[in-house]
Amino acid sequence: MVMTDLSRKGRSRGKWSGSPSELRNYTKQIWLAGLGAFSRNEEGAENFFDALVKAGEEIEGRTREAAGVVEEVREKVREKASGTLGRVERVLDDGLATTLGRIGIPSQRDIEAINARLDALTMVLDEIRAQLPKK
């Protein structure tokens, strides 16, 4: 049988090592065998083909449903992860602010309050300077 000869000659550990013409002949024989089987029982082949199409449609539907479920799960995980990340950031920020306050480093809020007081003092000084007699 040609197929057995080719499989012994042309294969070595699952890789093709025969000539390109042997490979072409081998693939042509596979194609012809498929056509022969198909035409041998055309009505049965037609039913078989229809059954394959129907099975493929069912699998495609289940796959799409599964993909939808996977996407829903991904979205829920993202939501939970972002919520958890926000809580972790707040805890770290609070801990860092407390530590900085303990060692005497002012917070952003403290600096803004000092700037507001300096602005108010500058305005008062400008008013006093305006009331002083000019030399």
N, CA, C and O atoms as a Tinker XYZ file with bonds, in Angstrom:
   540  protein
     1  N      0.840000   -1.174000    0.000000    73     2
     2  CA     0.000000    0.000000    0.000000    64     1     3
     3  C      0.884000    1.235000    0.000000    63     2     4     5
     4  O      1.861000    1.290000    0.746000    81     3
     5  N      0.566000    2.209000   -0.808000    73     3     6
     6  CA     1.396000    3.399000   -0.949000    64     5     7
     7  C      1.470000    4.174000    0.353000    63     6     8     9
     8  O      2.538000    4.653000    0.733000    81     7
     9  N      0.344000    4.300000    1.040000    73     7    10
    10  CA     0.307000    5.085000    2.266000    64     9    11
    11  C      1.263000    4.513000    3.303000    63    10    12    13
    12  O      1.968000    5.266000    3.974000    81    11
    13  N      1.294000    3.209000    3.442000    73    11    14
    14  CA     2.175000    2.607000    4.437000    64    13    15
    15  C      3.619000    2.811000    4.025000    63    14    16    17
    16  O      4.470000    3.111000    4.862000    81    15
    17  N      3.905000    2.648000    2.724000    73    15    18
    18  CA     5.267000    2.875000    2.280000    64    17    19
    19  C      5.707000    4.302000    2.571000    63    18    20    21
    20  O      6.812000    4.526000    3.066000    81    19
    21  N      4.850000    5.262000    2.267000    73    19    22
    22  CA     5.187000    6.664000    2.502000    64    21    23
    23  C      5.329000    6.952000    3.988000    63    22    24    25
    24  O      6.211000    7.704000    4.401000    81    23
    25  N      4.452000    6.349000    4.790000    73    23    26
    26  CA     4.535000    6.652000    6.209000    64    25    27
    27  C      5.813000    6.076000    6.803000    63    26    28    29
    28  O      6.378000    6.656000    7.730000    81    27
    29  N      6.277000    4.941000    6.281000    73    27    30
    30  CA     7.536000    4.390000    6.784000    64    29    31
    31  C      8.721000    5.158000    6.223000    63    30    32    33
    32  O      9.662000    5.488000    6.945000    81    31
    33  N      8.663000    5.444000    4.903000    73    31    34
    34  CA     9.783000    6.100000    4.246000    64    33    35
    35  C      9.909000    7.559000    4.647000    63    34    36    37
    36  O     10.988000    8.023000    5.016000    81    35
    37  N      8.819000    8.263000    4.571000    73    35    38
    38  CA     8.868000    9.715000    4.665000    64    37    39
    39  C      8.740000   10.283000    6.062000    63    38    40    41
    40  O      8.848000   11.498000    6.230000    81    39
    41  N      8.518000    9.468000    7.060000    73    39    42
    42  CA     8.307000   10.023000    8.400000    64    41    43
    43  C      9.430000    9.594000    9.326000    63    42    44    45
    44  O      9.908000    8.460000    9.286000    81    43
    45  N      9.826000   10.526000   10.147000    73    43    46
    46  CA    10.818000   10.232000   11.172000    64    45    47
    47  C     10.439000   11.045000   12.394000    63    46    48    49
    48  O     10.578000   12.268000   12.395000    81    47
    49  N      9.962000   10.379000   13.431000    73    47    50
    50  CA     9.535000   11.050000   14.669000    64    49    51
    51  C      8.483000   12.128000   14.406000    63    50    52    53
    52  O      8.558000   13.220000   14.969000    81    51
    53  N      7.520000   11.828000   13.564000    73    51    54
    54  CA     6.403000   12.737000   13.349000    64    53    55
    55  C      6.688000   13.854000   12.356000    63    54    56    57
    56  O      5.799000   14.665000   12.100000    81    55
    57  N      7.894000   13.937000   11.783000    73    55    58
    58  CA     8.205000   14.990000   10.824000    64    57    59
    59  C      8.366000   14.383000    9.441000    63    58    60    61
    60  O      8.913000   13.288000    9.306000    81    59
    61  N      7.904000   15.072000    8.426000    73    59    62
    62  CA     8.000000   14.582000    7.054000    64    61    63
    63  C      9.437000   14.734000    6.586000    63    62    64    65
    64  O     10.032000   15.804000    6.719000    81    63
    65  N      9.996000   13.655000    6.035000    73    63    66
    66  CA    11.366000   13.723000    5.524000    64    65    67
    67  C     11.450000   13.225000    4.093000    63    66    68    69
    68  O     12.546000   13.104000    3.547000    81    67
    69  N     10.303000   12.930000    3.469000    73    67    70
    70  CA    10.289000   12.459000    2.085000    64    69    71
    71  C     10.424000   13.621000    1.119000    63    70    72    73
    72  O     10.526000   14.777000    1.530000    81    71
    73  N     10.424000   13.306000   -0.161000    73    71    74
    74  CA    10.560000   14.351000   -1.182000    64    73    75
    75  C      9.239000   15.091000   -1.350000    63    74    76    77
    76  O      8.183000   14.572000   -0.988000    81    75
    77  N      9.298000   16.293000   -1.894000    73    75    78
    78  CA     8.060000   17.050000   -2.139000    64    77    79
    79  C      7.093000   16.325000   -3.062000    63    78    80    81
    80  O      5.879000   16.418000   -2.877000    81    79
    81  N      7.610000   15.603000   -4.054000    73    79    82
    82  CA     6.700000   14.892000   -4.961000    64    81    83
    83  C      5.994000   13.744000   -4.235000    63    82    84    85
    84  O      4.822000   13.482000   -4.504000    81    83
    85  N      6.683000   13.057000   -3.324000    73    83    86
    86  CA     6.035000   11.998000   -2.539000    64    85    87
    87  C      4.932000   12.595000   -1.663000    63    86    88    89
    88  O      3.852000   12.022000   -1.525000    81    87
    89  N      5.226000   13.753000   -1.078000    73    87    90
    90  CA     4.230000   14.419000   -0.235000    64    89    91
    91  C      3.008000   14.813000   -1.059000    63    90    92    93
    92  O      1.870000   14.635000   -0.623000    81    91
    93  N      3.254000   15.352000   -2.259000    73    91    94
    94  CA     2.136000   15.722000   -3.133000    64    93    95
    95  C      1.292000   14.504000   -3.483000    63    94    96    97
    96  O      0.063000   14.558000   -3.442000    81    95
    97  N      1.950000   13.415000   -3.825000    73    95    98
    98  CA     1.219000   12.184000   -4.156000    64    97    99
    99  C      0.412000   11.690000   -2.955000    63    98   100   101
   100  O     -0.738000   11.273000   -3.096000    81    99
   101  N      1.017000   11.741000   -1.798000    73    99   102
   102  CA     0.360000   11.289000   -0.567000    64   101   103
   103  C     -0.870000   12.142000   -0.258000    63   102   104   105
   104  O     -1.942000   11.612000    0.034000    81   103
   105  N     -0.713000   13.451000   -0.324000    73   103   106
   106  CA    -1.856000   14.329000   -0.051000    64   105   107
   107  C     -2.930000   14.187000   -1.125000    63   106   108   109
   108  O     -4.120000   14.301000   -0.831000    81   107
   109  N     -2.518000   13.941000   -2.367000    73   107   110
   110  CA    -3.505000   13.736000   -3.435000    64   109   111
   111  C     -4.307000   12.464000   -3.170000    63   110   112   113
   112  O     -5.518000   12.439000   -3.392000    81   111
   113  N     -3.640000   11.407000   -2.698000    73   111   114
   114  CA    -4.332000   10.162000   -2.379000    64   113   115
   115  C     -5.323000   10.371000   -1.235000    63   114   116   117
   116  O     -6.428000    9.828000   -1.255000    81   115
   117  N     -4.918000   11.164000   -0.237000    73   115   118
   118  CA    -5.838000   11.453000    0.870000    64   117   119
   119  C     -7.060000   12.193000    0.345000    63   118   120   121
   120  O     -8.192000   11.870000    0.706000    81   119
   121  N     -6.832000   13.183000   -0.504000    73   119   122
   122  CA    -7.931000   13.953000   -1.084000    64   121   123
   123  C     -8.857000   13.049000   -1.902000    63   122   124   125
   124  O    -10.079000   13.121000   -1.772000    81   123
   125  N     -8.264000   12.200000   -2.743000    73   123   126
   126  CA    -9.066000   11.305000   -3.584000    64   125   127
   127  C     -9.846000   10.298000   -2.733000    63   126   128   129
   128  O    -10.986000    9.962000   -3.052000    81   127
   129  N     -9.225000    9.819000   -1.648000    73   127   130
   130  CA    -9.932000    8.892000   -0.764000    64   129   131
   131  C    -11.135000    9.590000   -0.136000    63   130   132   133
   132  O    -12.202000    8.991000   -0.004000    81   131
   133  N    -10.967000   10.836000    0.246000    73   131   134
   134  CA   -12.074000   11.597000    0.809000    64   133   135
   135  C    -13.182000   11.801000   -0.196000    63   134   136   137
   136  O    -14.358000   11.627000    0.125000    81   135
   137  N    -12.817000   12.170000   -1.410000    73   135   138
   138  CA   -13.826000   12.345000   -2.459000    64   137   139
   139  C    -14.544000   11.033000   -2.754000    63   138   140   141
   140  O    -15.761000   11.006000   -2.943000    81   139
   141  N    -13.766000    9.931000   -2.790000    73   139   142
   142  CA   -14.379000    8.629000   -3.049000    64   141   143
   143  C    -15.375000    8.259000   -1.965000    63   142   144   145
   144  O    -16.471000    7.779000   -2.253000    81   143
   145  N    -14.984000    8.487000   -0.706000    73   143   146
   146  CA   -15.888000    8.167000    0.404000    64   145   147
   147  C    -17.134000    9.035000    0.339000    63   146   148   149
   148  O    -18.242000    8.573000    0.612000    81   147
   149  N    -16.944000   10.275000   -0.019000    73   147   150
   150  CA   -18.080000   11.192000   -0.104000    64   149   151
   151  C    -19.034000   10.789000   -1.217000    63   150   152   153
   152  O    -20.251000   10.777000   -1.033000    81   151
   153  N    -18.473000   10.461000   -2.369000    73   151   154
   154  CA   -19.348000   10.118000   -3.497000    64   153   155
   155  C    -19.924000    8.714000   -3.377000    63   154   156   157
   156  O    -20.964000    8.439000   -3.975000    81   155
   157  N    -19.295000    7.817000   -2.630000    73   155   158
   158  CA   -19.766000    6.444000   -2.454000    64   157   159
   159  C    -21.181000    6.446000   -1.907000    63   158   160   161
   160  O    -22.034000    5.681000   -2.357000    81   159
   161  N    -21.414000    7.281000   -0.966000    73   159   162
   162  CA   -22.739000    7.328000   -0.364000    64   161   163
   163  C    -23.139000    8.797000   -0.259000    63   162   164   165
   164  O    -23.161000    9.365000    0.833000    81   163
   165  N    -23.450000    9.398000   -1.386000    73   163   166
   166  CA   -23.726000   10.824000   -1.448000    64   165   167
   167  C    -24.859000   11.228000   -0.510000    63   166   168   169
   168  O    -24.757000   12.244000    0.176000    81   167
   169  N    -25.916000   10.459000   -0.472000    73   167   170
   170  CA   -27.044000   10.800000    0.399000    64   169   171
   171  C    -26.622000   10.725000    1.864000    63   170   172   173
   172  O    -26.937000   11.609000    2.662000    81   171
   173  N    -25.910000    9.663000    2.200000    73   171   174
   174  CA   -25.423000    9.536000    3.578000    64   173   175
   175  C    -24.432000   10.630000    3.907000    63   174   176   177
   176  O    -24.422000   11.148000    5.024000    81   175
   177  N    -23.595000   10.987000    2.940000    73   175   178
   178  CA   -22.615000   12.048000    3.149000    64   177   179
   179  C    -23.318000   13.389000    3.358000    63   178   180   181
   180  O    -22.902000   14.206000    4.180000    81   179
   181  N    -24.400000   13.597000    2.591000    73   179   182
   182  CA   -25.154000   14.838000    2.730000    64   181   183
   183  C    -25.755000   14.941000    4.133000    63   182   184   185
   184  O    -25.691000   15.989000    4.776000    81   183
   185  N    -26.339000   13.832000    4.592000    73   183   186
   186  CA   -26.893000   13.817000    5.950000    64   185   187
   187  C    -25.794000   14.004000    6.990000    63   186   188   189
   188  O    -25.963000   14.715000    7.980000    81   187
   189  N    -24.668000   13.348000    6.740000    73   187   190
   190  CA   -23.547000   13.468000    7.658000    64   189   191
   191  C    -23.052000   14.912000    7.699000    63   190   192   193
   192  O    -22.770000   15.452000    8.769000    81   191
   193  N    -22.950000   15.533000    6.513000    73   191   194
   194  CA   -22.520000   16.927000    6.431000    64   193   195
   195  C    -23.497000   17.834000    7.184000    63   194   196   197
   196  O    -23.079000   18.706000    7.945000    81   195
   197  N    -24.785000   17.626000    6.971000    73   195   198
   198  CA   -25.804000   18.420000    7.670000    64   197   199
   199  C    -25.699000   18.240000    9.185000    63   198   200   201
   200  O    -25.843000   19.196000    9.947000    81   199
   201  N    -25.444000   16.993000    9.609000    73   199   202
   202  CA   -25.297000   16.727000   11.043000    64   201   203
   203  C    -24.071000   17.455000   11.595000    63   202   204   205
   204  O    -24.103000   17.986000   12.705000    81   203
   205  N    -23.001000   17.474000   10.815000    73   203   206
   206  CA   -21.807000   18.197000   11.253000    64   205   207
   207  C    -22.070000   19.697000   11.364000    63   206   208   209
   208  O    -21.629000   20.341000   12.315000    81   207
   209  N    -22.783000   20.244000   10.396000    73   207   210
   210  CA   -23.114000   21.672000   10.433000    64   209   211
   211  C    -23.959000   21.981000   11.666000    63   210   212   213
   212  O    -23.706000   22.958000   12.371000    81   211
   213  N    -24.962000   21.143000   11.920000    73   211   214
   214  CA   -25.830000   21.353000   13.081000    64   213   215
   215  C    -25.016000   21.286000   14.380000    63   214   216   217
   216  O    -25.185000   22.120000   15.270000    81   215
   217  N    -24.130000   20.281000   14.479000    73   215   218
   218  CA   -23.289000   20.156000   15.675000    64   217   219
   219  C    -22.387000   21.377000   15.823000    63   218   220   221
   220  O    -22.179000   21.875000   16.929000    81   219
   221  N    -21.856000   21.852000   14.707000    73   219   222
   222  CA   -21.011000   23.049000   14.731000    64   221   223
   223  C    -21.773000   24.273000   15.199000    63   222   224   225
   224  O    -21.246000   25.079000   15.965000    81   223
   225  N    -23.018000   24.420000   14.743000    73   223   226
   226  CA   -23.849000   25.549000   15.172000    64   225   227
   227  C    -24.121000   25.495000   16.670000    63   226   228   229
   228  O    -24.084000   26.517000   17.355000    81   227
   229  N    -24.398000   24.278000   17.177000    73   227   230
   230  CA   -24.656000   24.133000   18.614000    64   229   231
   231  C    -23.417000   24.494000   19.428000    63   230   232   233
   232  O    -23.506000   25.193000   20.438000    81   231
   233  N    -22.273000   24.015000   18.981000    73   231   234
   234  CA   -21.024000   24.312000   19.698000    64   233   235
   235  C    -20.726000   25.799000   19.637000    63   234   236   237
   236  O    -20.276000   26.385000   20.622000    81   235
   237  N    -20.972000   26.411000   18.495000    73   235   238
   238  CA   -20.737000   27.844000   18.360000    64   237   239
   239  C    -21.622000   28.628000   19.333000    63   238   240   241
   240  O    -21.170000   29.581000   19.967000    81   239
   241  N    -22.886000   28.215000   19.443000    73   239   242
   242  CA   -23.792000   28.887000   20.383000    64   241   243
   243  C    -23.314000   28.745000   21.819000    63   242   244   245
   244  O    -23.308000   29.717000   22.575000    81   243
   245  N    -22.913000   27.531000   22.199000    73   243   246
   246  CA   -22.418000   27.320000   23.563000    64   245   247
   247  C    -21.132000   28.104000   23.808000    63   246   248   249
   248  O    -20.913000   28.630000   24.899000    81   247
   249  N    -20.289000   28.175000   22.787000    73   247   250
   250  CA   -19.039000   28.920000   22.914000    64   249   251
   251  C    -19.319000   30.400000   23.125000    63   250   252   253
   252  O    -18.677000   31.051000   23.949000    81   251
   253  N    -20.280000   30.925000   22.375000    73   251   254
   254  CA   -20.622000   32.348000   22.546000    64   253   255
   255  C    -21.205000   32.613000   23.936000    63   254   256   257
   256  O    -20.908000   33.633000   24.558000    81   255
   257  N    -22.039000   31.682000   24.416000    73   255   258
   258  CA   -22.585000   31.828000   25.765000    64   257   259
   259  C    -21.458000   31.811000   26.790000    63   258   260   261
   260  O    -21.429000   32.629000   27.710000    81   259
   261  N    -20.541000   30.881000   26.624000    73   259   262
   262  CA   -19.413000   30.778000   27.556000    64   261   263
   263  C    -18.562000   32.042000   27.497000    63   262   264   265
   264  O    -18.095000   32.526000   28.528000    81   263
   265  N    -18.357000   32.579000   26.296000    73   263   266
   266  CA   -17.573000   33.810000   26.155000    64   265   267
   267  C    -18.271000   34.962000   26.873000    63   266   268   269
   268  O    -17.614000   35.800000   27.490000    81   267
   269  N    -19.602000   35.003000   26.792000    73   267   270
   270  CA   -20.348000   36.044000   27.507000    64   269   271
   271  C    -20.190000   35.919000   29.009000    63   270   272   273
   272  O    -20.022000   36.919000   29.709000    81   271
   273  N    -20.244000   34.695000   29.504000    73   271   274
   274  CA   -20.067000   34.463000   30.940000    64   273   275
   275  C    -18.664000   34.866000   31.362000    63   274   276   277
   276  O    -18.479000   35.502000   32.400000    81   275
   277  N    -17.678000   34.494000   30.558000    73   275   278
   278  CA   -16.290000   34.846000   30.879000    64   277   279
   279  C    -16.138000   36.361000   30.939000    63   278   280   281
   280  O    -15.478000   36.878000   31.840000    81   279
   281  N    -16.735000   37.073000   29.998000    73   279   282
   282  CA   -16.628000   38.542000   29.994000    64   281   283
   283  C    -17.305000   39.145000   31.214000    63   282   284   285
   284  O    -16.796000   40.104000   31.793000    81   283
   285  N    -18.454000   38.592000   31.615000    73   283   286
   286  CA   -19.121000   39.077000   32.826000    64   285   287
   287  C    -18.236000   38.882000   34.050000    63   286   288   289
   288  O    -18.125000   39.771000   34.894000    81   287
   289  N    -17.614000   37.723000   34.139000    73   287   290
   290  CA   -16.724000   37.438000   35.274000    64   289   291
   291  C    -15.537000   38.400000   35.266000    63   290   292   293
   292  O    -15.156000   38.936000   36.307000    81   291
   293  N    -14.959000   38.614000   34.084000    73   291   294
   294  CA   -13.837000   39.559000   33.981000    64   293   295
   295  C    -14.247000   40.943000   34.473000    63   294   296   297
   296  O    -13.504000   41.586000   35.214000    81   295
   297  N    -15.421000   41.399000   34.065000    73   295   298
   298  CA   -15.891000   42.728000   34.464000    64   297   299
   299  C    -16.072000   42.810000   35.976000    63   298   300   301
   300  O    -15.692000   43.803000   36.595000    81   299
   301  N    -16.656000   41.756000   36.576000    73   299   302
   302  CA   -16.833000   41.751000   38.024000    64   301   303
   303  C    -15.496000   41.765000   38.744000    63   302   304   305
   304  O    -15.337000   42.446000   39.757000    81   303
   305  N    -14.537000   41.015000   38.222000    73   303   306
   306  CA   -13.199000   40.997000   38.830000    64   305   307
   307  C    -12.562000   42.372000   38.727000    63   306   308   309
   308  O    -11.947000   42.850000   39.680000    81   307
   309  N    -12.711000   43.013000   37.560000    73   307   310
   310  CA   -12.160000   44.378000   37.397000    64   309   311
   311  C    -12.783000   45.338000   38.401000    63   310   312   313
   312  O    -12.077000   46.132000   39.023000    81   311
   313  N    -14.114000   45.270000   38.563000    73   311   314
   314  CA   -14.797000   46.161000   39.499000    64   313   315
   315  C    -14.296000   45.942000   40.922000    63   314   316   317
   316  O    -13.995000   46.897000   41.639000    81   315
   317  N    -14.210000   44.672000   41.322000    73   315   318
   318  CA   -13.751000   44.375000   42.675000    64   317   319
   319  C    -12.301000   44.784000   42.866000    63   318   320   321
   320  O    -11.926000   45.307000   43.916000    81   319
   321  N    -11.488000   44.542000   41.848000    73   319   322
   322  CA   -10.069000   44.881000   41.949000    64   321   323
   323  C     -9.888000   46.385000   42.052000    63   322   324   325
   324  O     -9.066000   46.849000   42.842000    81   323
   325  N    -10.638000   47.161000   41.271000    73   323   326
   326  CA   -10.477000   48.617000   41.331000    64   325   327
   327  C    -10.978000   49.147000   42.672000    63   326   328   329
   328  O    -10.395000   50.084000   43.218000    81   327
   329  N    -12.047000   48.565000   43.211000    73   327   330
   330  CA   -12.526000   48.974000   44.530000    64   329   331
   331  C    -11.513000   48.647000   45.604000    63   330   332   333
   332  O    -11.256000   49.458000   46.493000    81   331
   333  N    -10.940000   47.467000   45.525000    73   331   334
   334  CA    -9.929000   47.060000   46.493000    64   333   335
   335  C     -8.700000   47.937000   46.366000    63   334   336   337
   336  O     -8.121000   48.339000   47.375000    81   335
   337  N     -8.294000   48.239000   45.146000    73   335   338
   338  CA    -7.138000   49.093000   44.926000    64   337   339
   339  C     -7.369000   50.477000   45.526000    63   338   340   341
   340  O     -6.464000   51.049000   46.135000    81   339
   341  N     -8.573000   51.016000   45.359000    73   339   342
   342  CA    -8.896000   52.319000   45.943000    64   341   343
   343  C     -8.792000   52.291000   47.456000    63   342   344   345
   344  O     -8.264000   53.222000   48.064000    81   343
   345  N     -9.296000   51.222000   48.069000    73   343   346
   346  CA    -9.211000   51.113000   49.534000    64   345   347
   347  C     -7.765000   50.989000   49.995000    63   346   348   349
   348  O     -7.374000   51.588000   50.997000    81   347
   349  N     -6.983000   50.219000   49.271000    73   347   350
   350  CA    -5.564000   50.057000   49.632000    64   349   351
   351  C     -4.848000   51.401000   49.509000    63   350   352   353
   352  O     -4.048000   51.761000   50.372000    81   351
   353  N     -5.132000   52.137000   48.441000    73   351   354
   354  CA    -4.499000   53.452000   48.269000    64   353   355
   355  C     -4.865000   54.386000   49.414000    63   354   356   357
   356  O     -4.006000   55.103000   49.928000    81   355
   357  N     -6.141000   54.384000   49.821000    73   355   358
   358  CA    -6.555000   55.260000   50.931000    64   357   359
   359  C     -5.846000   54.877000   52.224000    63   358   360   361
   360  O     -5.395000   55.748000   52.967000    81   359
   361  N     -5.745000   53.582000   52.494000    73   359   362
   362  CA    -5.069000   53.124000   53.709000    64   361   363
   363  C     -3.603000   53.554000   53.683000    63   362   364   365
   364  O     -3.076000   54.040000   54.683000    81   363
   365  N     -2.948000   53.371000   52.532000    73   363   366
   366  CA    -1.547000   53.777000   52.419000    64   365   367
   367  C     -1.391000   55.285000   52.574000    63   366   368   369
   368  O     -0.493000   55.752000   53.275000    81   367
   369  N     -2.272000   56.048000   51.916000    73   367   370
   370  CA    -2.206000   57.512000   52.031000    64   369   371
   371  C     -2.385000   57.960000   53.476000    63   370   372   373
   372  O     -1.643000   58.814000   53.963000    81   371
   373  N     -3.370000   57.384000   54.161000    73   371   374
   374  CA    -3.605000   57.753000   55.562000    64   373   375
   375  C     -2.405000   57.393000   56.429000    63   374   376   377
   376  O     -1.985000   58.182000   57.276000    81   375
   377  N     -1.858000   56.209000   56.218000    73   375   378
   378  CA    -0.694000   55.780000   56.996000    64   377   379
   379  C      0.509000   56.660000   56.734000    63   378   380   381
   380  O      1.235000   57.016000   57.662000    81   379
   381  N      0.726000   57.017000   55.476000    73   379   382
   382  CA     1.843000   57.877000   55.121000    64   381   383
   383  C      1.667000   59.277000   55.715000    63   382   384   385
   384  O      2.620000   59.856000   56.237000    81   383
   385  N      0.452000   59.816000   55.636000    73   383   386
   386  CA     0.193000   61.143000   56.196000    64   385   387
   387  C      0.421000   61.140000   57.707000    63   386   388   389
   388  O      0.994000   62.086000   58.248000    81   387
   389  N     -0.020000   60.096000   58.382000    73   387   390
   390  CA     0.183000   59.990000   59.827000    64   389   391
   391  C      1.664000   59.937000   60.155000    63   390   392   393
   392  O      2.125000   60.620000   61.069000    81   391
   393  N      2.409000   59.133000   59.417000    73   391   394
   394  CA     3.847000   59.006000   59.655000    64   393   395
   395  C      4.563000   60.326000   59.403000    63   394   396   397
   396  O      5.407000   60.736000   60.200000    81   395
   397  N      4.233000   60.995000   58.299000    73   395   398
   398  CA     4.855000   62.287000   58.008000    64   397   399
   399  C      4.522000   63.322000   59.082000    63   398   400   401
   400  O      5.369000   64.132000   59.461000    81   399
   401  N      3.283000   63.286000   59.565000    73   399   402
   402  CA     2.893000   64.202000   60.642000    64   401   403
   403  C      3.669000   63.940000   61.910000    63   402   404   405
   404  O      4.037000   64.888000   62.604000    81   403
   405  N      3.931000   62.687000   62.239000    73   403   406
   406  CA     4.691000   62.337000   63.439000    64   405   407
   407  C      6.117000   62.881000   63.405000    63   406   408   409
   408  O      6.664000   63.288000   64.430000    81   407
   409  N      6.710000   62.880000   62.209000    73   407   410
   410  CA     8.095000   63.356000   62.134000    64   409   411
   411  C      8.173000   64.842000   61.811000    63   410   412   413
   412  O      9.263000   65.373000   61.597000    81   411
   413  N      7.035000   65.513000   61.774000    73   411   414
   414  CA     7.011000   66.968000   61.646000    64   413   415
   415  C      6.965000   67.508000   60.234000    63   414   416   417
   416  O      7.198000   68.701000   60.042000    81   415
   417  N      6.684000   66.710000   59.260000    73   415   418
   418  CA     6.570000   67.189000   57.877000    64   417   419
   419  C      5.117000   67.578000   57.647000    63   418   420   421
   420  O      4.219000   66.752000   57.813000    81   419
   421  N      4.878000   68.844000   57.260000    73   419   422
   422  CA     3.502000   69.307000   57.085000    64   421   423
   423  C      2.835000   68.648000   55.878000    63   422   424   425
   424  O      3.483000   68.286000   54.896000    81   423
   425  N      1.526000   68.510000   55.992000    73   423   426
   426  CA     0.750000   67.938000   54.886000    64   425   427
   427  C      0.432000   69.029000   53.869000    63   426   428   429
   428  O      0.691000   70.210000   54.099000    81   427
   429  N     -0.124000   68.615000   52.760000    73   427   430
   430  CA    -0.530000   69.571000   51.729000    64   429   431
   431  C     -1.568000   70.543000   52.292000    63   430   432   433
   432  O     -1.536000   71.737000   51.995000    81   431
   433  N     -2.468000   70.031000   53.091000    73   431   434
   434  CA    -3.495000   70.869000   53.707000    64   433   435
   435  C     -2.869000   71.914000   54.625000    63   434   436   437
   436  O     -3.287000   73.072000   54.634000    81   435
   437  N     -1.850000   71.494000   55.407000    73   435   438
   438  CA    -1.148000   72.433000   56.287000    64   437   439
   439  C     -0.484000   73.542000   55.482000    63   438   440   441
   440  O     -0.562000   74.715000   55.849000    81   439
   441  N      0.166000   73.174000   54.390000    73   439   442
   442  CA     0.851000   74.170000   53.549000    64   441   443
   443  C     -0.150000   75.130000   52.923000    63   442   444   445
   444  O      0.114000   76.329000   52.833000    81   443
   445  N     -1.296000   74.616000   52.490000    73   443   446
   446  CA    -2.326000   75.480000   51.908000    64   445   447
   447  C     -2.861000   76.461000   52.960000    63   446   448   449
   448  O     -3.120000   77.623000   52.648000    81   447
   449  N     -3.025000   76.000000   54.193000    73   447   450
   450  CA    -3.504000   76.878000   55.271000    64   449   451
   451  C     -2.478000   77.969000   55.553000    63   450   452   453
   452  O     -2.847000   79.127000   55.748000    81   451
   453  N     -1.200000   77.617000   55.579000    73   451   454
   454  CA    -0.145000   78.614000   55.803000    64   453   455
   455  C     -0.130000   79.626000   54.668000    63   454   456   457
   456  O     -0.001000   80.826000   54.914000    81   455
   457  N     -0.260000   79.164000   53.428000    73   455   458
   458  CA    -0.304000   80.079000   52.279000    64   457   459
   459  C     -1.484000   81.033000   52.375000    63   458   460   461
   460  O     -1.347000   82.214000   52.055000    81   459
   461  N     -2.638000   80.545000   52.808000    73   459   462
   462  CA    -3.816000   81.405000   52.954000    64   461   463
   463  C     -3.554000   82.473000   54.018000    63   462   464   465
   464  O     -3.907000   83.637000   53.827000    81   463
   465  N     -2.940000   82.085000   55.134000    73   463   466
   466  CA    -2.623000   83.059000   56.198000    64   465   467
   467  C     -1.602000   84.083000   55.713000    63   466   468   469
   468  O     -1.709000   85.266000   56.034000    81   467
   469  N     -0.597000   83.628000   54.929000    73   467   470
   470  CA     0.389000   84.558000   54.384000    64   469   471
   471  C     -0.263000   85.551000   53.425000    63   470   472   473
   472  O      0.078000   86.734000   53.426000    81   471
   473  N     -1.193000   85.076000   52.616000    73   471   474
   474  CA    -1.906000   85.971000   51.703000    64   473   475
   475  C     -2.682000   87.025000   52.485000    63   474   476   477
   476  O     -2.683000   88.202000   52.122000    81   475
   477  N     -3.341000   86.598000   53.556000    73   475   478
   478  CA    -4.109000   87.534000   54.380000    64   477   479
   479  C     -3.175000   88.545000   55.042000    63   478   480   481
   480  O     -3.487000   89.735000   55.086000    81   479
   481  N     -2.037000   88.087000   55.554000    73   479   482
   482  CA    -1.073000   88.998000   56.180000    64   481   483
   483  C     -0.496000   89.978000   55.171000    63   482   484   485
   484  O     -0.288000   91.149000   55.488000    81   483
   485  N     -0.238000   89.503000   53.953000    73   483   486
   486  CA     0.283000   90.376000   52.903000    64   485   487
   487  C     -0.712000   91.475000   52.580000    63   486   488   489
   488  O     -0.324000   92.624000   52.373000    81   487
   489  N     -1.990000   91.134000   52.535000    73   487   490
   490  CA    -3.015000   92.142000   52.260000    64   489   491
   491  C     -3.055000   93.180000   53.378000    63   490   492   493
   492  O     -3.174000   94.373000   53.100000    81   491
   493  N     -2.960000   92.753000   54.633000    73   491   494
   494  CA    -2.971000   93.684000   55.769000    64   493   495
   495  C     -1.755000   94.598000   55.695000    63   494   496   497
   496  O     -1.875000   95.805000   55.906000    81   495
   497  N     -0.577000   94.033000   55.396000    73   495   498
   498  CA     0.643000   94.852000   55.286000    64   497   499
   499  C      0.531000   95.854000   54.144000    63   498   500   501
   500  O      0.973000   96.996000   54.273000    81   499
   501  N     -0.055000   95.434000   53.033000    73   499   502
   502  CA    -0.235000   96.359000   51.909000    64   501   503
   503  C     -1.151000   97.514000   52.306000    63   502   504   505
   504  O     -0.907000   98.653000   51.908000    81   503
   505  N     -2.201000   97.241000   53.082000    73   503   506
   506  CA    -3.111000   98.304000   53.548000    64   505   507
   507  C     -2.380000   99.259000   54.491000    63   506   508   509
   508  O     -2.557000  100.474000   54.402000    81   507
   509  N     -1.560000   98.715000   55.394000    73   507   510
   510  CA    -0.803000   99.558000   56.342000    64   509   511
   511  C      0.185000  100.419000   55.579000    63   510   512   513
   512  O      0.314000  101.606000   55.879000    81   511
   513  N      0.884000   99.861000   54.606000    73   511   514
   514  CA     1.852000  100.632000   53.811000    64   513   515
   515  C      1.154000  101.763000   53.067000    63   514   516   517
   516  O      1.704000  102.854000   52.917000    81   515
   517  N     -0.069000  101.490000   52.601000    73   515   518
   518  CA    -0.800000  102.522000   51.863000    64   517   519
   519  C     -1.180000  103.684000   52.767000    63   518   520   521
   520  O     -1.322000  104.810000   52.291000    81   519
   521  N     -1.350000  103.432000   54.078000    73   519   522
   522  CA    -1.759000  104.488000   55.011000    64   521   523
   523  C     -0.576000  105.274000   55.563000    63   522   524   525
   524  O     -0.758000  106.371000   56.092000    81   523
   525  N      0.626000  104.734000   55.448000    73   523   526
   526  CA     1.825000  105.431000   55.967000    64   525   527
   527  C      2.134000  106.642000   55.085000    63   526   528   529
   528  O      1.941000  106.623000   53.870000    81   527
   529  N      2.617000  107.688000   55.744000    73   527   530
   530  CA     2.990000  108.858000   54.930000    64   529   531
   531  C      4.220000  108.543000   54.066000    63   530   532   533
   532  O      5.130000  107.819000   54.471000    81   531
   533  N      4.202000  109.113000   52.876000    73   531   534
   534  CA     5.313000  108.866000   51.965000    64   533   535
   535  C      6.442000  109.832000   52.266000    63   534   536   537
   536  O      6.188000  111.001000   52.555000    81   535
   537  N      7.651000  109.384000   52.207000    73   535   538
   538  CA     8.822000  110.225000   52.502000    64   537   539
   539  C      9.295000  110.974000   51.316000    63   538   540
   540  O     10.269000  111.722000   51.407000    81   539
